[in-house]
Amino acid sequence: MKLKKGFLENGIMQGDMVVWMIFLLLCMVSVIEVYSASSNMTYKSGEYWRPILEHGSYVLVGIGIAWLIHRMPLNVFKLASTVLLHISYILLIIVLFGEKINGAARWDEIMGISYQPSEITKVSLVVFIAFILAHLRDGKMASATAAKIVACEVGLSVMLIVTENASTAGIIFLVSLCICFYGKVRARYLAWVVGLLAVVAIVVGMVAYKIPESTLDEWRESKVLHRVPVWVHRLKDHAELPEDPMDYDLTSNIQVTHAQIAVATCNIVGRGPGNSVQRDYLPQAFSDFIYAIIIEEGGFLSGVFVMFLYLLLMWRAMKIAGRCKTLFPAYLVMGLALMMVVQAMVNMAVAVGAFPVTGQPLPLISKGGTSTFVNCAYIGMILSVSRRINKKQTSPVVAQAEPTTPENDKTA
């Protein structure tokens, strides 16, 4: 999208206008659908305007965060990520001993404000990996030292998160692996990691189906293994469906059941905004399963449109990365976009029944404070990179075609 040079350089909204458009559209969808999906909250509290006022304020603050960050230089992100990543490790350890919400210890409070440390870990880890891979080079490839540092940081992050939030740990691992591939970490290192992961996944899958129910009952009371029974049953319930639809137990998994009913009854144009029926039965209609409500109210077309926005964001990030003349901004943009889009695809797959339940919110749309702010920070950093490119009027080049040295990359 081409706009006047003066507007891009001196206007309030600088950077890539397509990313701004996607961002604001997702925010609009979020405000409308969270309000529509919050019927349970309004029924219990009797405060009909509270959901829209609360979430609307989160969105406005998030837009402010994105705007503020998009005006920052890239060097600020490098320093902040190193500090925040290791602070997040401390917070993750603290939250493990905190109160469990919905059977998992994922949240903590500071001065009465709830937050999720894993969200801080995700964003800071992406920036840190981009920084390390860009600065520690061995010719055209990432150095062995860079690969070791990244492996240690990713491994520690996954270990601290996996016991309480396996899906987030999995997304972190997958996105980190993709950044390493894009950053040209040597193929043999990646092959070892992928091979080891495949073996572990096969073994874990085989063992999961052999664990007796009595053992799972004992693990539910364990502080370390209490999430294992949940994972096992989610895998089994997703894979083992009755041959006769009449034998399906509608009460065994309320969330999955009513999400699939919402999707199955959507038609092409849906019931219309605010007319969802299944939102009254879905406990997390405004969060984990909001995509099902979007489809029910807006129909198949709205579901495709929302998916298209995320894919367009990924495509635009690739275009921005391709125009970068230094490595760090290219790796940064790709990593941030991947983190958002992979999480979005997982959420949408869960909502339509194509993937086991994970508890992942839909980025920039689901209700939430920490996730909204962090995802807005992702957008802000992507816009910061694009703003820098527009100001320097760089010619389109592929960032990986001629890797820069660490000395040259310091200007990023």
Summary of the structure (lengths in Angstrom):
residues: 412
radius of gyration: 21.9
end to end distance: 24.4
largest distance: 68.8
contacts: 1349
relative contact order: 0.15
helix: 67%
strand: 3%
